[in-house]
Amino acid sequence: MDTNNWRSTPPSGEPTMDTGDWRTQLQPDSRQRIINKIMDTLKRHLPFSGQDGLNELRKIAVRFEEKIFTAATSQSDYLKRISLKMLTMENKSQNTVPNTGNNSKPPDP
């Protein structure tokens, strides 16, 4: 018996996939693209002004991505959590359309 084998081997003899290392398999440029997508969403839904405002949005996007990256159990969980949060933000902003005062007819497309 090889006691130096750190991977568990199921009865089938196939080594199990180590789910703890999914973060190392995600390329840094992939994370940057996700942060940029988060930034795009934040720009559409949060007020900001000038370069300082843009820098603040970037900080928010980076912190949010890091939080999800740390909490996720797999790459698919990571992507799902981010997608759900962005979708929630989109839906909330659609539900808070300013009232035009004329409720008798819907706005023209």
DRENSE-884567 format. One record per residue: residue in one letter; x, y, z negated of N, C-alpha, C, O in turn. Coordinates in steps of 0.001 Angstrom, whole numbers, plus 500000, padded with zeros to 6 digits. Layout:
BEGIN
{a, {X, Y, Z}, {X, Y, Z}, {X, Y, Z}, {X, Y, Z}}
...
//
This chain:
BEGIN
{m, {500846, 498817, 500000}, {500000, 500000, 500000}, {500886, 501239, 500000}, {501837, 501330, 499224}}
{d, {500578, 502167, 500852}, {501352, 503399, 500971}, {500757, 504452, 500046}, {499697, 505006, 500341}}
{t, {501428, 504735, 498927}, {500909, 505709, 497977}, {501205, 507140, 498394}, {500711, 508075, 497764}}
{n, {501999, 507335, 499439}, {502303, 508681, 499922}, {501255, 509194, 500902}, {501326, 510346, 501332}}
{n, {500292, 508366, 501259}, {499258, 508772, 502209}, {498249, 509652, 501479}, {497495, 509156, 500642}}
{w, {498221, 510949, 501781}, {497346, 511882, 501095}, {495969, 511955, 501708}, {495070, 512544, 501108}}
{r, {495767, 511383, 502874}, {494450, 511373, 503509}, {493695, 510122, 503091}, {494266, 509038, 502968}}
{s, {492409, 510297, 502878}, {491607, 509122, 502564}, {491268, 508410, 503864}, {491051, 509047, 504895}}
{t, {491226, 507114, 503809}, {490917, 506322, 504990}, {489674, 505502, 504708}, {489673, 504650, 503819}}
{p, {488599, 505759, 505474}, {487383, 504984, 505261}, {487576, 503542, 505700}, {488580, 503219, 506334}}
{p, {486634, 502678, 505373}, {486762, 501254, 505726}, {486977, 501008, 507218}, {487531, 499975, 507596}}
{s, {486550, 501939, 508068}, {486712, 501734, 509508}, {488175, 501818, 509932}, {488524, 501398, 511035}}
{g, {489034, 502357, 509065}, {490446, 502497, 509395}, {490776, 503826, 510056}, {491948, 504153, 510243}}
{e, {489743, 504599, 510415}, {489962, 505917, 511028}, {490209, 506930, 509915}, {489463, 506947, 508936}}
{p, {491229, 507773, 510035}, {491429, 508799, 509014}, {490290, 509815, 509055}, {489780, 510149, 510124}}
{t, {489903, 510296, 507889}, {488829, 511291, 507844}, {489379, 512649, 508247}, {490570, 512923, 508093}}
{m, {488506, 513486, 508760}, {488912, 514829, 509158}, {489001, 515670, 507893}, {488071, 515673, 507087}}
{d, {490072, 516362, 507715}, {490245, 517205, 506544}, {489492, 518500, 506773}, {489949, 519355, 507530}}
{t, {488321, 518661, 506118}, {487488, 519836, 506347}, {488043, 521077, 505657}, {487590, 522182, 505953}}
{g, {488996, 520937, 504758}, {489552, 522086, 504068}, {490477, 522921, 504925}, {490797, 524049, 504550}}
{d, {490918, 522410, 506065}, {491874, 523149, 506873}, {491250, 523849, 508078}, {491975, 524269, 508980}}
{w, {489931, 523982, 508114}, {489302, 524624, 509273}, {489775, 526069, 509425}, {489839, 526585, 510541}}
{r, {490103, 526717, 508321}, {490554, 528120, 508384}, {491876, 528261, 509126}, {492104, 529251, 509822}}
{t, {492747, 527265, 508975}, {494043, 527342, 509651}, {493909, 527112, 511151}, {494789, 527494, 511922}}
{q, {492812, 526490, 511563}, {492603, 526216, 512980}, {491961, 527391, 513714}, {491966, 527433, 514944}}
{l, {491407, 528349, 512961}, {490769, 529508, 513570}, {491842, 530548, 513893}, {492559, 531012, 513006}}
{q, {491940, 530902, 515159}, {492972, 531838, 515602}, {492692, 533252, 515076}, {491536, 533665, 514995}}
{p, {493749, 533993, 514720}, {493561, 535366, 514237}, {492833, 536247, 515245}, {492055, 537114, 514846}}
{d, {493065, 536049, 516541}, {492370, 536883, 517523}, {490874, 536562, 517544}, {490068, 537426, 517891}}
{s, {490492, 535342, 517182}, {489074, 535007, 517082}, {488434, 535784, 515940}, {487332, 536316, 516075}}
{r, {489127, 535841, 514832}, {488616, 536613, 513688}, {488509, 538087, 514048}, {487556, 538756, 513649}}
{q, {489482, 538600, 514801}, {489457, 540008, 515186}, {488273, 540291, 516110}, {487625, 541331, 515995}}
{r, {487995, 539360, 517027}, {486837, 539536, 517918}, {485544, 539551, 517108}, {484632, 540320, 517410}}
{i, {485459, 538707, 516083}, {484268, 538677, 515237}, {484142, 539991, 514467}, {483044, 540535, 514349}}
{i, {485241, 540496, 513951}, {485219, 541787, 513252}, {484748, 542881, 514206}, {483983, 543759, 513809}}
{n, {485195, 542838, 515452}, {484762, 543837, 516438}, {483257, 543738, 516711}, {482589, 544757, 516883}}
{k, {482731, 542519, 516749}, {481284, 542333, 516939}, {480524, 542893, 515736}, {479486, 543537, 515893}}
{i, {481048, 542644, 514544}, {480425, 543186, 513333}, {480443, 544708, 513404}, {479456, 545363, 513068}}
{m, {481565, 545266, 513842}, {481682, 546729, 513996}, {480620, 547265, 514952}, {479980, 548277, 514665}}
{d, {480430, 546594, 516084}, {479420, 547027, 517049}, {478040, 547091, 516406}, {477285, 548039, 516622}}
{t, {477720, 546070, 515613}, {476422, 546029, 514944}, {476315, 547145, 513914}, {475289, 547820, 513829}}
{l, {477364, 547339, 513137}, {477344, 548390, 512123}, {477199, 549768, 512764}, {476467, 550615, 512251}}
{k, {477885, 549999, 513871}, {477800, 551293, 514562}, {476367, 551590, 515008}, {475925, 552739, 514989}}
{r, {475656, 550546, 515405}, {474272, 550742, 515860}, {473314, 551016, 514715}, {472269, 551634, 514918}}
{h, {473656, 550563, 513510}, {472679, 550608, 512434}, {473050, 551461, 511227}, {472206, 551712, 510367}}
{l, {474284, 551902, 511153}, {474688, 552751, 510031}, {475191, 554096, 510556}, {475911, 554154, 511553}}
{p, {474812, 555155, 509886}, {475303, 556465, 510324}, {476782, 556623, 509984}, {477228, 556223, 508908}}
{f, {477528, 557205, 510904}, {478932, 557492, 510641}, {479301, 558741, 511428}, {478651, 559097, 512410}}
{s, {480355, 559391, 510973}, {480764, 560631, 511612}, {482282, 560673, 511745}, {483006, 560567, 510755}}
{g, {482750, 560827, 512963}, {484163, 561004, 513220}, {485009, 559780, 512933}, {484501, 558686, 512689}}
{q, {486317, 559999, 512970}, {487270, 558911, 512767}, {487213, 558347, 511356}, {487372, 557144, 511153}}
{d, {486984, 559230, 510375}, {486887, 558754, 508991}, {485709, 557798, 508815}, {485825, 556767, 508152}}
{g, {484588, 558151, 509410}, {483419, 557288, 509342}, {483667, 555957, 510025}, {483253, 554907, 509535}}
{l, {484347, 556011, 511162}, {484681, 554787, 511890}, {485616, 553899, 511076}, {485471, 552676, 511061}}
{n, {486576, 554528, 510399}, {487490, 553769, 509533}, {486737, 553098, 508386}, {487049, 551968, 508011}}
{e, {485745, 553798, 507831}, {484943, 553212, 506754}, {484149, 552011, 507259}, {484054, 550991, 506576}}
{l, {483577, 552137, 508461}, {482844, 551008, 509033}, {483773, 549821, 509253}, {483384, 548676, 509026}}
{r, {484992, 550087, 509692}, {485956, 549002, 509909}, {486279, 548319, 508581}, {486368, 547093, 508523}}
{k, {486452, 549097, 507525}, {486722, 548506, 506213}, {485567, 547611, 505769}, {485782, 546526, 505228}}
{i, {484341, 548077, 506005}, {483166, 547286, 505648}, {483165, 545982, 506442}, {482934, 544910, 505884}}
{a, {483424, 546079, 507751}, {483420, 544898, 508614}, {484489, 543894, 508182}, {484231, 542691, 508139}}
{v, {485675, 544382, 507867}, {486777, 543501, 507462}, {486449, 542821, 506136}, {486650, 541616, 505991}}
{r, {485945, 543585, 505170}, {485595, 542993, 503868}, {484489, 541952, 504016}, {484540, 540888, 503399}}
{f, {483495, 542267, 504835}, {482399, 541326, 505056}, {482914, 540042, 505690}, {482575, 538946, 505243}}
{e, {483736, 540174, 506735}, {484271, 538992, 507410}, {485114, 538162, 506455}, {485004, 536936, 506445}}
{e, {485954, 538807, 505652}, {486801, 538076, 504697}, {485960, 537328, 503671}, {486278, 536198, 503302}}
{k, {484881, 537967, 503209}, {484010, 537342, 502224}, {483365, 536078, 502806}, {483329, 535037, 502150}}
{i, {482861, 536174, 504029}, {482235, 535023, 504668}, {483287, 533956, 504973}, {483037, 532767, 504778}}
{f, {484456, 534373, 505448}, {485543, 533444, 505774}, {485929, 532620, 504547}, {486169, 531417, 504649}}
{t, {485985, 533270, 503399}, {486359, 532595, 502158}, {485257, 531658, 501668}, {485543, 530572, 501165}}
{a, {484011, 532073, 501813}, {482894, 531299, 501268}, {482465, 530137, 502160}, {481905, 529156, 501670}}
{a, {482719, 530236, 503449}, {482227, 529219, 504391}, {482911, 527879, 504165}, {484073, 527815, 503764}}
{t, {482166, 526813, 504430}, {482703, 525469, 504241}, {483250, 524871, 505529}, {483955, 523862, 505498}}
{s, {482929, 525488, 506662}, {483416, 525010, 507952}, {483329, 526164, 508946}, {482743, 527206, 508652}}
{q, {483909, 525969, 510109}, {483851, 527018, 511120}, {482409, 527260, 511558}, {482013, 528406, 511773}}
{s, {481629, 526203, 511691}, {480236, 526403, 512097}, {479450, 527123, 511002}, {478578, 527938, 511305}}
{d, {479746, 526832, 509737}, {479106, 527532, 508626}, {479497, 529005, 508652}, {478651, 529875, 508444}}
{y, {480757, 529287, 508902}, {481278, 530654, 509004}, {480531, 531431, 510090}, {480051, 532538, 509850}}
{l, {480438, 530847, 511273}, {479766, 531520, 512389}, {478272, 531676, 512124}, {477677, 532696, 512472}}
{k, {477671, 530665, 511510}, {476242, 530728, 511206}, {475940, 531833, 510208}, {474993, 532598, 510388}}
{r, {476748, 531916, 509154}, {476520, 532946, 508130}, {476638, 534355, 508717}, {475823, 535228, 508420}}
{i, {477646, 534567, 509543}, {477833, 535887, 510151}, {476677, 536194, 511104}, {476132, 537297, 511092}}
{s, {476310, 535219, 511922}, {475211, 535420, 512874}, {473907, 535757, 512159}, {473181, 536660, 512572}}
{l, {473614, 535025, 511083}, {472383, 535278, 510344}, {472374, 536675, 509737}, {471343, 537348, 509739}}
{k, {473512, 537110, 509222}, {473579, 538438, 508624}, {473394, 539531, 509680}, {472698, 540519, 509446}}
{m, {474020, 539344, 510835}, {473883, 540329, 511912}, {472436, 540359, 512427}, {471899, 541429, 512716}}
{l, {471815, 539187, 512539}, {470428, 539102, 512979}, {469497, 539781, 511979}, {468561, 540481, 512364}}
{t, {469762, 539568, 510704}, {468969, 540213, 509660}, {469069, 541722, 509768}, {468068, 542425, 509629}}
{m, {470274, 542226, 510016}, {470473, 543666, 510154}, {469710, 544196, 511370}, {469090, 545257, 511304}}
{e, {469757, 543454, 512479}, {469022, 543848, 513693}, {467523, 543900, 513401}, {466847, 544861, 513769}}
{n, {467012, 542872, 512744}, {465577, 542804, 512457}, {465137, 543902, 511507}, {464076, 544495, 511701}}
{k, {465926, 544182, 510490}, {465569, 545228, 509538}, {465507, 546583, 510221}, {464616, 547383, 509932}}
{s, {466438, 546850, 511120}, {466439, 548151, 511775}, {465271, 548273, 512748}, {464760, 549373, 512960}}
{q, {464841, 547161, 513341}, {463681, 547201, 514233}, {462402, 547447, 513441}, {461463, 548064, 513944}}
{n, {462369, 546968, 512214}, {461186, 547151, 511380}, {461121, 548529, 510743}, {460086, 548893, 510185}}
{t, {462180, 549293, 510808}, {462198, 550627, 510206}, {462242, 551707, 511277}, {462920, 552723, 511120}}
{v, {461507, 551479, 512376}, {461421, 552483, 513440}, {460693, 553687, 512870}, {459652, 553531, 512231}}
{p, {461224, 554892, 513093}, {460579, 556076, 512525}, {459152, 556233, 513042}, {458868, 555962, 514208}}
{n, {458275, 556668, 512170}, {456877, 556885, 512515}, {456754, 558184, 513302}, {457210, 559232, 512846}}
{t, {456141, 558121, 514480}, {456022, 559303, 515332}, {454795, 560122, 514964}, {454621, 561227, 515478}}
{g, {453926, 559600, 514074}, {452751, 560329, 513691}, {451546, 559976, 514535}, {450423, 560286, 514138}}
{n, {451726, 559344, 515676}, {450621, 558958, 516537}, {450498, 557435, 516512}, {451174, 556737, 517269}}
{n, {449639, 556932, 515646}, {449501, 555492, 515479}, {448446, 554885, 516398}, {448230, 553673, 516356}}
{s, {447788, 555684, 517220}, {446691, 555165, 518031}, {447174, 554359, 519232}, {446431, 553511, 519726}}
{k, {448383, 554590, 519716}, {448879, 553811, 520842}, {450351, 553468, 520660}, {451106, 554240, 520069}}
{p, {450757, 552305, 521171}, {452159, 551919, 521032}, {453048, 552778, 521934}, {452567, 553326, 522925}}
{p, {454323, 552900, 521609}, {455228, 553695, 522444}, {455389, 553075, 523826}, {455312, 551857, 523989}}
{d, {455613, 553928, 524808}, {455843, 553439, 526173}, {457167, 552720, 526255}, {458143, 553153, 525643}}
{p, {457224, 551604, 527015}, {458500, 550881, 527152}, {459512, 551658, 527945}, {460631, 551187, 528148}}
//
